[in-house]
């Protein structure tokens, strides 16, 4: 069984920064792809950033240049550093891991950006 626990969300003013963390426990491999998704009220969940084995990363156009995904394999933790936050970044942010062909989600952490 795999568990993901996100933390680091909160309320921030536009232009501010936050760092989200996702701590994974269970059968996780350092080569597993991990990702951050987000879901704003009334909208579909969208992929924000992914990190793959070897450290390669991918970002949605809406966050490219502002967000950075990283991971610490020794701690089984993935991070999302967010800068220059905008009100449209307001959403619940979810961590996801794909391991042994099965995807797991965390419970989510709320990020609210005030204008």
C-alpha positions as CSV (number, residue, x, y, z in Angstrom):
1,X,0.0,0.0,0.0
2,X,1.2,3.5,-0.8
3,X,0.3,6.6,1.1
4,X,0.9,10.2,0.0
5,X,0.6,13.1,2.4
6,X,0.8,16.7,1.1
7,X,1.6,19.8,3.1
8,X,2.6,23.4,2.7
9,X,-0.5,24.9,1.3
10,X,-2.0,28.1,2.6
11,X,-3.1,31.6,1.9
12,X,-0.6,33.9,0.1
13,X,-0.8,37.2,-1.7
14,X,-0.4,37.5,-5.4
15,X,3.3,37.6,-6.3
16,X,4.2,35.5,-3.3
17,X,5.7,32.0,-2.9
18,X,4.9,28.7,-1.4
19,X,6.6,25.3,-1.3
20,X,4.4,22.2,-1.3
21,X,5.7,18.9,0.0
22,X,4.5,15.4,-0.7
23,X,5.8,12.6,1.6
24,X,5.4,9.1,0.2
25,X,5.4,5.9,2.2
26,X,5.0,2.3,1.1
27,X,6.3,0.6,-2.0
28,X,7.8,3.5,-3.9
29,X,10.8,3.3,-6.2
30,X,13.2,6.2,-6.9
31,X,12.5,5.6,-10.6
32,X,8.7,6.1,-10.2
33,X,7.3,9.1,-11.9
34,X,5.7,11.6,-9.5
35,X,3.5,14.6,-10.3
36,X,1.6,17.5,-9.0
37,X,-2.0,18.1,-10.2
38,X,-4.4,20.8,-9.2
39,X,-8.2,21.3,-9.2
40,X,-9.9,24.7,-9.0
41,X,-13.5,25.0,-8.0
42,X,-15.8,24.1,-10.9
43,X,-12.8,22.9,-13.1
44,X,-11.3,19.6,-14.0
45,X,-8.2,18.4,-12.3
46,X,-5.1,19.4,-14.4
47,X,-1.5,18.2,-14.5
48,X,0.9,20.9,-13.3
49,X,4.3,19.3,-13.1
50,X,5.9,15.9,-13.4
51,X,9.3,14.5,-12.5
52,X,10.7,11.3,-14.0
53,X,13.5,8.9,-13.2
54,X,16.8,10.6,-13.9
55,X,15.3,13.9,-12.8
56,X,13.8,15.1,-16.0
57,X,10.8,17.4,-15.5
58,X,7.8,18.6,-17.4
59,X,5.5,21.6,-16.7
60,X,2.2,22.9,-17.9
61,X,2.4,26.1,-19.9
62,X,0.5,28.0,-17.2
63,X,3.2,27.4,-14.6
64,X,6.4,27.1,-16.7
65,X,9.0,29.4,-15.4
66,X,7.3,30.0,-12.1
67,X,7.0,26.5,-10.5
68,X,9.8,24.0,-10.0
69,X,9.2,20.3,-9.1
70,X,12.0,18.4,-7.4
71,X,12.4,15.2,-5.3
72,X,14.5,13.8,-2.5
73,X,14.7,10.1,-3.0
74,X,16.3,9.5,0.4
75,X,13.2,11.1,2.0
76,X,10.7,9.7,-0.6
77,X,9.5,13.3,-0.9
78,X,8.6,15.4,-3.9
79,X,8.4,19.2,-3.7
80,X,6.7,21.9,-5.7
81,X,8.3,25.3,-5.3
82,X,5.9,28.0,-6.5
83,X,6.9,31.6,-7.2
84,X,5.1,34.6,-8.6
85,X,1.8,33.1,-7.6
86,X,-1.4,34.4,-9.3
87,X,-5.0,34.3,-8.2
88,X,-5.7,31.8,-10.9
89,X,-3.3,29.4,-9.2
90,X,-5.8,29.0,-6.4
91,X,-6.8,25.3,-6.2
92,X,-6.4,22.1,-4.3
93,X,-3.0,20.7,-5.1
94,X,-2.7,16.9,-5.3
95,X,0.4,14.7,-5.4
96,X,0.3,11.5,-7.5
97,X,2.7,8.6,-8.0
98,X,2.6,5.9,-10.5
99,X,4.3,2.8,-9.2
100,X,4.1,-0.8,-10.4
101,X,1.4,0.3,-12.8
102,X,-0.9,1.7,-10.2
103,X,-1.6,5.4,-9.6
104,X,-2.0,6.8,-6.1
105,X,-3.3,10.2,-5.0
106,X,-2.7,12.2,-1.8
107,X,-5.6,13.9,0.0
108,X,-4.7,17.4,-1.4
109,X,-3.6,20.7,0.1
110,X,-5.4,24.0,-0.5
111,X,-3.5,26.9,-2.0
112,X,-5.3,30.2,-2.1
113,X,-3.8,33.3,-3.8
114,X,-5.4,36.6,-3.0
115,X,-5.3,39.6,-5.3
